[in-house]
Structures are given as structure tokens and as C-alpha cells.
Amino acid sequence: MREHNAEATWKKGLKDGEGNIKTGNGTIESAYSYGTRFGHETNGTTPEELIGAAHAGCYSMFLSALLGKESYTPDYIHTKAKVILGEKDGAPLVERIDLTVEAKVPKLSNEDLQKLAQEAKEKCPISKALSAVPEIGLKATLIE
């Protein structure tokens, strides 16, 4: 088992406050605020962007592992995650995550990519951790 850490600090009230998010090893550190999360401010990140980055990274690695088990070696796997923050019963809710994947994998059929892409979506550890999200969509494209 491996432990991974992150931390966040928030100062002041919700709308007039500001915070800082940092990974345990310090390689990612960013400001965040009400404006970056719910408004149009662009100077900082959001918890949802970090969830998206974690999901895209985990998914890509898991798909690579599944391809390897089938004796395929991808030239690359590029995954984008769009995290949709909505509202339910007056409270913010991550309503949906859309994964868009492009993979260049020599000798792999599109049918096999679709099967393995779906399996990766269901089984990667971050997908499992996000099982409370009502919908996680997937679009996988094989690059020739």
C-alpha cells in the first residue's frame, strides 16, 4: 500500500476568501477561490479540475495496463476529463464527468479499444472512488 497526500488552506469567508491547494510532494501548488470555482476568474484552479486531472491520469495508466495484458503497447493515450459542477437541492454537485480518449495503438482494432476503454472506465481506482458521480461518459477514438 502506498500513501499519497495533499493539503488545502482556506482563509476568510466563502465568497471573499481564498485558498491554496498543494500536493504532498509539492509538485502541484495552486491558488483557488470562489471566483475560480463558480465564477469566471482564471487565476487559480478548482477542486474539480484536480479531480479531472487525477481521473484522466489514472484512466490513461489503467488503459495502458489493460492493453499490455493483451500484448499491445500504445504509442500514446491522451485522456481529457470534463468535470461538470452543477447543483442539486440547493447544493453544489459533481453531476457528470466526460472522459475523451485518443489512443494510438499499433495493430489494435477499434472494437478492442472500445472494450478495453470501457473496462478501464469501470475499473480504474479513481473511477471507483468517484462512483457517487451520477454519470461518467466515455468517448474513445483509435488514432491510425
N, C-alpha and C positions, 0 to 999 in steps of 0.2 A: 504494500500500500504506500502511496506517495501523497504527502500533504501539500496543498497549494494554498497560498494566502493572498488576500487583497484587503485593502482598507479604504475607508471613506471618512471624511470630516465635513460636517455641515455647520455653518455659522449663521446665526440670526434666524429670522422668520422664513416661512416658505417662499413668499414672493419677493422679499427684499434680501434674501440670504444668498449665500454662495457656498460652494463646496469644492473639494478636491478628492479625486479618486486615484488610487495608486496600487499597482500590482506588488506582490510581496518582494519580488526581486528588483523592483524599481524601474524596469524597462518601459513600462507604460505608466504615465502620470498625466492627469489632465484635470482642468477645472470643469465644473458643471454648475448649472443654475436652473432656476425655474424657466428662464428665457430659453436656454438651450433645449430643455426637455419639452416644454409646452408651447413655446413661442417661436420666434424667428431668429433668435440670437444664434450666432455661429461660432462664437469664441469659447469653445469647450465641447465636451462630449455629453453623452447621456447614458444612463444605465442600460437603456435599450440598445444603443449602438454597441456597447460592450457585450451584451448578450448575443447580438448578431455576430460579432467577431468571434466569440467563443464557439457559437454554433457552426459557423462556416468553417472554422479551423478544425474542429472535432470531426465534422461531417467529411471533409476532404481527406483527412487521415484515415478515417474508418473505411471510406470507399476504396482508398488505395490498398488497405489491408485485405478487403474482400477481393479486389482484383488480383492481388498477389496470391491468394489462396487458389484462384482459378488459373494461375500461371500467366497472368497478364501484368505488364509493367507500364504504367501510364507515363507518357511524356509529360503531361501535366493534368491537374484537376484544378479548376478555378471555380470557387463557390461564392456567390453573393447571398447574403441574408437580408431580407427586408422585414423589419420588425414593426408591426402596426400597433401603436398605442391608442386605444380607444377608451370608452367609458361604459361602465355597467353599474346600474343602481347608484349613480352619482359618484362613483369612484373610478380612478384610472385602472385600466385592464389591458394586458397584452392580449389582443384579440386574435392575432394571426402572425405567423412567420412564413414568409415565402422564400424557399431556397431555389436559386437558379444556378445550375451547374453546367459547366462546359468541361468536357474531358477529351483529351486526345490520347487514345489508347490503340496502338497498332494491333490489327487483326481482331479487334473486338466488334461484335455485331451490335447494332442499336438495340435489338431485343435483349441481349445480355446486359447491356448498360442499364436499360430501364429496370430490369430485375434487380441488379446489384445496387442501383441508385435507391430504389425503394427500400431494400433491406438495410442499407446504410442509414436512411432516414429513420427507420424504426428502431435500429439497434445502437446507434452511436450514443455514448454516455450523456452527452448534452441534450440530445433529443429526448432521452428517457427522463432527464432531470426537468425538462420543460413540458412534461406530459399534461400539465394543467392548462396549457395554452389550447384554446378551443380548436384551432386548425393550424396545421403545418403543411403548407403546399410544397410541391416539388415539380420543377421542370428541368429535365436533364437532356443535354444535347451532346451528341458524339461529334467531334470535330475530325474530319477526314484528312 
